[in-house]
């Protein structure tokens, strides 16, 4: 039996869990989360183009949702700011 057809059990450590937390007024949570992700992958040596593709991929729902809410230009600008280059699509 493959893992795809196995039903989750109550104590299954691989069950998806989401955590919500309060954010102070005036804090742009989407921008902060996206920047943290971009910085983490950049520190791991990923190029900007590869990081950008994470936002395009629905398999990464939190990042993709930020892209949908904010638009591609916003994500490109954020990646560019982290990498210190134009539109963030190079490197």
N, C-alpha and C positions, 0 to 999 in steps of 0.2 A: 504494500500500500504506500503510495507516495504521500508526501507531506501536504500536497495540494488537496487531496481528497479526504484527509483526516480532519475530523471535527475538533475544534478547540475544546480543551477540558478546563474546568474551573481553575486549576492550578498550573495551567500551561504557561511556561515562561516566555513563549514566543507570541503570545496574544498581544495584538496591537493595543496600546494604551495612550491616550492623549491627556495632557495636563494643561489646564487653563490657569492663568494667574492674573491678578489685578495689575494694571499698569497705571502709573501716576498720570494725572491730567497733564496734557502738553507733551507727553512722550510719544514719539512716533514708533510704535512697536514694530510695524512692518519694516521700517527702514533699519531699525536697530538689529532685528533678527537677520535680515538679508545681509547687512554689513558684516555681522559676526560670521555668517556662513562663508561669505566671500573671503574674509580675512583668514579663516581657518584653512580653507582649501588652498589659498595662495601660499600660506606658510608651509603647506605640505608639498608645494612645488607645482601645483596644477596651473596651467596657463589660463589666461582670462577667457579664451574661447570655450574651453572645456567647462569652466565654472558657469559661464553664461548658459550653456546647454542644459544645466541642471534646472534652471528656471523654466525652460521651454518644455520640459518633460513632465507630463501628468503623473508619472511614477513618483515624483517628489511633490506631493500635494501641497504642502505648506509653501514651498518656494514658488510653485506654479500659481497658487492662489495670489501671492504677492504680485507676480507678474501681471496677472489678469486685472487685479485691482489698480495697480500703479502704472502699468504700461511698460512697453519695452524700453522706451527712452529713459525712463527713471532707473531701470535696472542697469542699463548700459552706462549711465552717468555714475551710478554708485560703484560699479566695477572699475570704471575709469579712474575714479577718485582713489580707490584702493591701490590700483596698479600705477597711478600717476601718469596715465597715458590717455590721450584723446577720448575715444568713445569706449574704451575698455575691451574692444574686440580683438586687440592685438596682444601679443606677448606669448 
